[in-house]
Structures are given as C-alpha cells and as structure tokens.
Amino acid sequence: MANIRSAEKQRRQAEKARVRNRAGKSRLKSALKEARSGAPNLSKAFSEIDKAAKKGLIKDNTANRYKSRLTAAAKRAEAK
C-alpha cells in the first residue's frame, strides 16, 4: 500500500495503462489469428498492427515483421 500521494496516483495510472494495454494486445492477437486462419482480408490485421505500434504496444520493427510475414503467407496461400 502506497503511503505517498504521488505513489498512489502512479499506482492508479499504472492500473489504467495495464487494462488499456491488455485490451490492445488482445485485439492485436485476435486480428493476427483471424488473418492467419486463411481469411484473405489483411487490411483489418494491418490496421490493428499499425494501431498497436502507434500506441507503443509493440515496436515498429515488430509491426513491420508481422505485416511482412502475413503478406508472404497470403501470397503462398494464393499460389496454391
């Protein structure tokens, strides 16, 4: 338990951020899973990846890697 007001405020802020970040990561994972399941619509997944990167949930290079791999997988699936 925090004894200092600023520490208590930081605890409240951290809790809000944790909830926000968890929801964002969940949306991202769901979009990735949907895109990998064979659904050809990559735009929703790309949108969620970009949002997560913009908010700092994932790094920019990670976002680029996700998009690259999804695109490559879609091309492989299309070729079959």
C-alpha positions in Angstrom: 0.0 0.0 0.0 1.4 3.4 -1.0 2.0 5.9 1.7 2.7 8.8 -0.5 0.1 10.5 -2.6 2.2 10.6 -5.8 2.9 6.8 -5.4 -0.9 6.2 -5.0 -1.6 8.2 -8.2 1.1 6.4 -10.1 -0.4 3.1 -9.0 -3.8 4.2 -10.3 -2.3 5.4 -13.6 -0.4 2.1 -14.0 -3.6 0.1 -13.5 -5.4 2.1 -16.1 -2.5 1.6 -18.5 -2.3 -2.1 -17.8 -6.0 -2.5 -18.7 -5.7 -0.4 -21.8 -2.6 -2.3 -23.0 -4.1 -5.7 -22.3 -7.2 -4.8 -24.4 -5.0 -3.5 -27.2 -2.8 -6.6 -27.2 -5.9 -8.8 -27.2 -7.3 -7.0 -30.2 -4.0 -7.4 -32.0 -3.7 -11.1 -31.2 -7.3 -11.7 -32.4 -6.7 -9.8 -35.7 -3.5 -11.8 -36.3 -5.2 -15.1 -35.6 -8.0 -14.2 -37.9 -5.6 -13.2 -40.7 -3.6 -16.4 -40.3 -6.7 -18.6 -40.4 -6.9 -18.2 -44.1 -9.1 -15.1 -44.3 -7.7 -13.1 -47.2 -8.7 -9.7 -45.7 -5.3 -8.4 -44.4 -6.4 -4.8 -44.1 -8.0 -5.3 -40.7 -4.9 -7.1 -39.4 -2.7 -4.4 -40.8 -4.8 -1.7 -39.2 -4.6 -3.3 -35.8 -0.9 -3.9 -36.1 -0.4 -0.2 -37.0 -2.6 0.9 -34.1 -0.6 -1.2 -31.7 2.7 0.1 -33.0 1.4 3.7 -32.8 0.4 3.2 -29.1 3.7 1.6 -28.2 2.3 -1.8 -27.5 4.7 -3.3 -30.0 7.8 -1.9 -31.5 7.8 -0.6 -35.1 10.2 -3.3 -36.3 7.9 -6.0 -34.8 4.9 -4.4 -36.6 6.8 -4.5 -39.9 7.8 -8.1 -39.3 4.2 -9.1 -38.6 3.0 -7.4 -41.8 5.7 -8.9 -43.9 5.0 -12.4 -42.7 1.3 -12.1 -43.1 1.8 -10.8 -46.7 4.1 -13.7 -47.5 1.7 -16.2 -46.1 -1.2 -14.7 -48.1 0.9 -14.9 -51.3 1.8 -18.6 -50.5 -1.9 -19.4 -49.9 -2.9 -17.6 -53.1 -0.4 -19.6 -55.1 -1.8 -22.9 -54.0 
